[in-house]
Amino acid sequence: MNKNNQHSIDVAEYIQRDIYKIIEELKRTTSATRVHRLLLALENLEKVVNTAGFDIKYPKEYLFEKSKYEQENDKLIIRMAKDYVYYAQEYKDFNKKITQIAPYIRRKYNIGSYNIYKDIVNIDETFKLTREFFKDYDQDMYDHFEDIANSPRAIIADLGNDGLSFLGNHVIKSYLLLNPYRLIDDSITLAHELIHTYFGDKMRYMSDYEDYLFAVNNMHEVYPIFIELVMEDYLLQNNIHTEDVIKTHNLRTKVFLSTLDQFKKQEYIGCSEERYTYGYLLAYYYYKQYKKDPKKTKENIFNLMIDSKTYERDYLFSHYGIDMDALTHPKLLERQLTKYMNKK
């Protein structure tokens, strides 16, 4: 991990090589979805370069290659938006029930401010704890953690997010960025973003159809939020920064309820709001199963993520036995959702 010297020549050169790779791919590709992902990667690399102040030499064709795809990229986004709206209509009653979880929980529990933490956690401890967690949780994910944490693709920077990950497309691998607050929450954020890069690299070589369907199914946040819950338990069981872990859990509950409020305001068609709503909802669902059968649950949630590039959402729900009535029933969620909160 590039800890303090964000102006490292190695990191800058690595980013510069990836920018050149993307431009060369843009010259060759005729795939609208691939162009879309490549442009997103370029946009995020630009943020890193501008924030960190790297001295990057851009290819002479850089602006031309970016601009010539703007119209086609807009068409793809419009097409995707139509499918988001289709899903919103298909799942309108289901989504409406989901949003009722928020007022139910607020009526029953005190939801205060949980951002006053007790312990300082430096960056070395952050990486040590996340490394130890993945070593205990899953060998393949641990290997991925070691690979990215020791590469120029893991960067510490303030980009206005707690953490950020962005995915390459055929030509580059995923990047992970962490904005450390020197709190235990950093380790959990790191685990969350690590899962994004893990699946990003697993699915680098999607076909156009797979790439498109994965985006529209909107299951991106399910495993990352699930891993937060599992890591919380790991930290609590090992008596690591216990009080602050509980505060972190409660803060995430508050974020989930705020997400539900935004989802409702968007009349259930907001891509980002839907993504995080489904992420939290299914993460809690799988976490309950994980407590009973860790091995089977890990297999199911992994396959859900991978299969979301192959099958439509209704098939995913039915194939993996996701009980939609259970998902939308506030009392069935209550025990996990309000794990450490005080009743009114």
C-alpha positions as CSV (number, residue, x, y, z in Angstrom):
1,M,0.0,0.0,0.0
2,N,1.3,3.4,-0.9
3,K,1.0,5.0,2.5
4,N,2.3,8.5,2.8
5,N,4.1,9.5,-0.4
6,Q,1.3,9.9,-2.8
7,H,3.6,11.5,-5.3
8,S,5.5,8.3,-5.7
9,I,7.0,7.9,-9.2
10,D,6.0,4.2,-9.3
11,V,2.3,5.0,-8.8
12,A,2.3,7.9,-11.3
13,E,4.0,5.7,-13.9
14,Y,1.6,2.9,-13.3
15,I,-1.4,5.1,-13.7
16,Q,0.1,6.7,-16.8
17,R,0.6,3.2,-18.4
18,D,-3.1,2.3,-17.7
19,I,-4.2,5.6,-19.3
20,Y,-2.3,4.7,-22.4
21,K,-3.7,1.2,-22.4
22,I,-7.3,2.6,-22.2
23,I,-6.7,5.0,-25.0
24,E,-5.3,2.3,-27.2
25,E,-8.4,0.1,-26.4
26,L,-10.7,3.0,-27.3
27,K,-9.1,3.2,-30.7
28,R,-9.9,-0.4,-31.4
29,T,-13.2,-1.2,-29.7
30,T,-16.7,-1.0,-31.2
31,S,-18.4,-2.2,-28.0
32,A,-20.7,0.5,-26.5
33,T,-20.6,-1.2,-23.0
34,R,-16.9,-1.6,-23.1
35,V,-16.4,2.0,-24.1
36,H,-18.7,3.0,-21.2
37,R,-16.6,1.2,-18.6
38,L,-13.3,2.5,-20.1
39,L,-14.6,6.1,-20.0
40,L,-15.6,5.6,-16.3
41,A,-12.1,4.2,-15.6
42,L,-10.5,7.3,-17.3
43,E,-12.7,9.6,-15.3
44,N,-11.7,8.0,-12.0
45,L,-8.0,8.0,-13.0
46,E,-8.3,11.7,-13.7
47,K,-9.7,12.2,-10.2
48,V,-6.8,10.4,-8.7
49,V,-4.3,12.3,-10.8
50,N,-5.8,15.7,-10.0
51,T,-6.2,15.0,-6.3
52,A,-2.8,13.5,-5.7
53,G,-1.1,16.0,-8.0
54,F,0.7,13.4,-10.1
55,D,2.7,14.6,-13.1
56,I,1.1,12.6,-15.9
57,K,1.9,12.7,-19.6
58,Y,-1.3,12.1,-21.5
59,P,-1.4,10.6,-25.0
60,K,-1.9,13.2,-27.7
61,E,-5.1,11.5,-28.7
62,Y,-6.5,11.6,-25.2
63,L,-9.1,14.4,-25.6
64,F,-10.1,13.2,-29.1
65,E,-10.7,9.6,-28.0
66,K,-12.7,10.7,-25.0
67,S,-14.9,13.2,-26.9
68,K,-15.7,11.0,-29.9
69,Y,-17.6,8.5,-27.8
70,E,-19.7,11.0,-25.8
71,Q,-22.8,10.7,-28.0
72,E,-22.7,6.9,-28.1
73,N,-22.1,6.7,-24.4
74,D,-25.2,9.0,-23.8
75,K,-27.3,6.6,-25.9
76,L,-26.2,3.6,-23.8
77,I,-27.0,5.4,-20.6
78,I,-30.5,6.3,-21.9
79,R,-31.0,2.6,-22.8
80,M,-29.9,1.5,-19.4
81,A,-32.2,4.0,-17.8
82,K,-35.2,2.5,-19.6
83,D,-34.4,-0.9,-18.1
84,Y,-34.0,0.6,-14.7
85,V,-37.5,2.1,-15.1
86,Y,-38.8,-1.2,-16.3
87,Y,-37.5,-2.9,-13.2
88,A,-38.9,-0.1,-11.0
89,Q,-42.4,-0.8,-12.4
90,E,-41.9,-4.6,-12.1
91,Y,-40.9,-4.3,-8.5
92,K,-42.9,-1.2,-7.5
93,D,-45.0,-2.9,-4.8
94,F,-42.0,-4.8,-3.5
95,N,-39.9,-1.6,-3.3
96,K,-42.7,0.3,-1.6
97,K,-42.9,-2.3,1.1
98,I,-39.1,-2.0,1.6
99,T,-39.3,1.7,2.3
100,Q,-41.7,1.1,5.1
101,I,-38.9,-0.4,7.1
102,A,-37.5,3.0,7.8
103,P,-40.4,4.6,9.7
104,Y,-41.1,1.3,11.5
105,I,-37.5,1.3,12.9
106,R,-37.5,5.0,13.7
107,R,-40.8,4.6,15.7
108,K,-39.3,1.8,17.8
109,Y,-35.7,2.7,18.3
110,N,-33.6,5.7,19.3
111,I,-31.4,6.6,16.4
112,G,-28.9,9.2,17.6
113,S,-25.4,10.3,16.5
114,Y,-22.8,7.5,16.5
115,N,-19.8,9.4,15.1
116,I,-17.9,9.9,18.4
117,Y,-15.3,7.2,18.4
118,K,-13.0,6.2,21.3
119,D,-9.9,4.7,19.7
120,I,-7.4,6.0,17.2
121,V,-6.5,3.4,14.5
122,N,-3.5,4.2,12.4
123,I,-3.1,3.1,8.8
124,D,-0.8,0.2,9.6
125,E,-3.3,-1.3,12.0
126,T,-6.1,-0.7,9.5
127,F,-4.4,-2.9,6.9
128,K,-3.3,-5.4,9.5
129,L,-6.8,-5.9,10.8
130,T,-8.3,-6.2,7.4
131,R,-5.6,-8.6,6.2
132,E,-6.1,-10.8,9.3
133,F,-9.9,-10.8,8.7
134,F,-9.6,-12.0,5.1
135,K,-7.0,-14.6,6.1
136,D,-9.6,-16.0,8.5
137,Y,-12.5,-15.6,6.1
138,D,-11.5,-16.7,2.7
139,Q,-8.1,-17.7,1.1
140,D,-8.9,-16.5,-2.4
141,M,-10.0,-13.0,-1.1
142,Y,-7.0,-12.9,1.2
143,D,-4.7,-13.6,-1.9
144,H,-6.5,-10.8,-3.7
145,F,-6.0,-8.5,-0.8
146,E,-2.2,-9.2,-0.7
147,D,-2.0,-8.6,-4.5
148,I,-3.8,-5.3,-4.5
149,A,-2.5,-4.0,-1.2
150,N,1.1,-4.4,-2.4
151,S,0.5,-2.8,-5.8
152,P,0.3,0.8,-7.1
153,R,-3.4,0.2,-7.6
154,A,-4.1,0.7,-3.8
155,I,-3.9,4.4,-3.0
156,I,-4.5,6.5,0.0
157,A,-6.1,9.8,-1.0
158,D,-8.9,12.2,-0.1
159,L,-11.4,12.0,-2.9
160,G,-14.4,13.0,-0.9
161,N,-15.4,9.4,-0.2
162,D,-14.6,7.1,2.7
163,G,-13.4,4.6,0.1
164,L,-13.6,4.2,-3.6
165,S,-13.0,1.4,-6.1
166,F,-13.2,1.4,-9.8
167,L,-13.0,-1.4,-12.3
168,G,-11.0,-1.8,-15.5
169,N,-12.2,-3.5,-18.6
170,H,-10.1,-6.1,-20.3
171,V,-7.0,-3.9,-20.4
172,I,-6.6,-2.8,-16.8
173,K,-7.2,-4.3,-13.3
174,S,-9.2,-2.7,-10.5
175,Y,-8.1,0.2,-8.3
176,L,-8.8,0.7,-4.6
177,L,-8.7,4.1,-2.8
178,L,-9.0,4.7,0.9
179,N,-9.6,8.0,2.7
180,P,-8.5,7.2,6.2
181,Y,-10.1,8.8,9.3
182,R,-7.8,6.8,11.7
183,L,-10.8,5.0,13.0
184,I,-11.8,1.3,13.1
185,D,-14.3,2.2,10.4
186,D,-11.4,2.4,8.0
187,S,-10.8,-1.3,8.2
188,I,-14.4,-2.1,7.5
189,T,-14.4,0.4,4.6
190,L,-11.2,-1.3,3.3
191,A,-12.9,-4.7,3.4
192,H,-16.0,-3.3,1.5
193,E,-13.9,-1.8,-1.3
194,L,-11.7,-4.9,-1.5
195,I,-14.8,-6.9,-2.3
196,H,-15.6,-4.5,-5.2
197,T,-12.1,-4.9,-6.6
198,Y,-12.3,-8.7,-6.1
199,F,-15.4,-9.1,-8.2
200,G,-14.2,-6.4,-10.6
201,D,-11.2,-8.5,-11.4
202,K,-13.2,-11.7,-11.5
203,M,-15.5,-10.3,-14.1
204,R,-13.0,-8.2,-16.1
205,Y,-13.7,-10.1,-19.3
206,M,-17.5,-9.8,-19.5
207,S,-19.2,-9.8,-22.9
208,D,-21.3,-6.8,-23.9
209,Y,-24.5,-8.5,-22.8
210,E,-23.0,-9.6,-19.5
211,D,-21.6,-6.2,-18.8
212,Y,-24.9,-4.5,-19.5
213,L,-27.0,-7.0,-17.5
214,F,-24.7,-6.8,-14.5
215,A,-25.1,-3.0,-14.5
216,V,-28.9,-3.1,-14.8
217,N,-29.4,-5.9,-12.2
218,N,-27.8,-3.5,-9.7
219,M,-26.5,-6.1,-7.2
220,H,-23.1,-4.4,-6.9
221,E,-23.4,-3.6,-3.1
222,V,-24.7,-6.9,-1.8
223,Y,-21.4,-8.7,-1.0
224,P,-19.5,-5.5,0.0
225,I,-22.2,-4.7,2.7
226,F,-22.4,-8.3,3.7
227,I,-18.7,-8.4,4.3
228,E,-19.1,-5.4,6.6
229,L,-21.5,-7.4,8.9
230,V,-19.2,-10.4,8.9
231,M,-16.1,-8.3,9.7
232,E,-18.0,-6.5,12.5
233,D,-18.6,-9.9,14.1
234,Y,-15.0,-10.9,13.6
235,L,-13.8,-7.8,15.4
236,L,-16.3,-8.2,18.3
237,Q,-15.5,-11.9,18.8
238,N,-11.8,-11.0,19.0
239,N,-12.5,-8.1,21.4
240,I,-11.0,-5.5,18.9
241,H,-12.2,-1.9,19.4
242,T,-15.5,-3.3,20.6
243,E,-17.2,0.0,21.5
244,D,-16.3,1.6,18.2
245,V,-17.4,-1.4,16.2
246,I,-20.8,-1.1,17.8
247,K,-21.0,2.6,16.9
248,T,-20.0,1.8,13.4
249,H,-22.8,-0.8,13.1
250,N,-25.3,1.8,14.4
251,L,-24.0,4.5,12.0
252,R,-24.5,2.1,9.1
253,T,-28.0,1.4,10.3
254,K,-28.6,5.1,10.1
255,V,-27.2,5.3,6.6
256,F,-29.4,2.4,5.5
257,L,-32.5,4.2,6.8
258,S,-31.5,7.4,5.0
259,T,-31.0,5.4,1.8
260,L,-34.5,4.1,2.1
261,D,-35.8,7.7,2.5
262,Q,-33.9,8.7,-0.7
263,F,-35.2,5.6,-2.5
264,K,-38.8,6.6,-1.7
265,K,-38.2,10.2,-2.9
266,Q,-36.9,8.9,-6.2
267,E,-40.1,6.9,-6.6
268,Y,-38.1,3.7,-6.7
269,I,-36.2,4.5,-9.9
270,G,-33.0,5.9,-8.6
271,C,-30.1,3.7,-9.7
272,S,-27.8,4.5,-6.8
273,E,-30.6,4.4,-4.1
274,E,-31.8,1.1,-5.4
275,R,-28.3,-0.3,-5.5
276,Y,-27.6,0.5,-1.9
277,T,-31.1,-0.5,-0.7
278,Y,-30.8,-3.9,-2.3
279,G,-27.3,-4.1,-1.1
280,Y,-28.3,-3.6,2.6
281,L,-31.4,-5.7,2.3
282,L,-29.8,-8.7,0.8
283,A,-26.7,-8.4,2.9
284,Y,-28.8,-8.7,6.1
285,Y,-30.6,-11.6,4.5
286,Y,-27.4,-13.5,3.7
287,Y,-25.9,-12.6,7.0
288,K,-28.7,-14.4,8.9
289,Q,-28.0,-17.5,6.7
290,Y,-24.3,-17.1,7.3
291,K,-24.7,-17.5,11.0
292,K,-26.3,-20.9,10.5
293,D,-24.3,-22.2,7.5
294,P,-21.2,-20.1,6.6
295,K,-19.9,-22.4,3.9
296,K,-23.2,-22.7,2.0
297,T,-24.0,-19.0,2.4
298,K,-20.6,-17.9,1.1
299,E,-21.2,-20.1,-2.0
300,N,-24.7,-18.7,-2.5
301,I,-23.8,-15.0,-2.3
302,F,-20.7,-15.5,-4.4
303,N,-22.8,-17.2,-7.1
304,L,-25.4,-14.4,-6.9
305,M,-22.8,-11.8,-7.7
306,I,-21.3,-13.8,-10.6
307,D,-24.7,-14.9,-12.0
308,S,-26.1,-11.3,-12.0
309,K,-24.2,-10.8,-15.2
310,T,-26.0,-13.8,-16.8
311,Y,-29.6,-13.8,-15.5
312,E,-32.3,-11.3,-15.0
313,R,-33.3,-10.3,-11.5
314,D,-36.5,-12.3,-11.1
315,Y,-34.5,-15.5,-11.9
316,L,-31.8,-14.6,-9.4
317,F,-34.4,-14.1,-6.7
318,S,-36.2,-17.3,-7.4
319,H,-33.1,-19.4,-8.1
320,Y,-31.4,-18.5,-4.9
321,G,-34.5,-18.9,-2.8
322,I,-34.7,-15.2,-1.8
323,D,-38.0,-14.8,0.2
324,M,-39.3,-11.4,-0.9
325,D,-41.9,-11.4,1.8
326,A,-39.2,-11.9,4.4
327,L,-37.1,-9.2,2.9
328,T,-39.9,-6.6,3.2
329,H,-41.2,-7.6,6.7
330,P,-39.8,-5.1,9.2
331,K,-40.1,-7.4,12.2
332,L,-38.1,-10.2,10.5
333,L,-35.2,-7.7,9.8
334,E,-35.5,-6.1,13.2
335,R,-33.1,-8.3,15.2
336,Q,-30.1,-7.8,13.0
337,L,-30.9,-4.3,11.8
338,T,-31.1,-2.9,15.3
339,K,-28.5,-5.2,16.9
340,Y,-27.1,-2.7,19.3
341,M,-29.7,0.1,19.4
342,N,-31.8,1.1,22.3
343,K,-35.6,0.7,22.2
344,K,-37.8,3.7,22.9
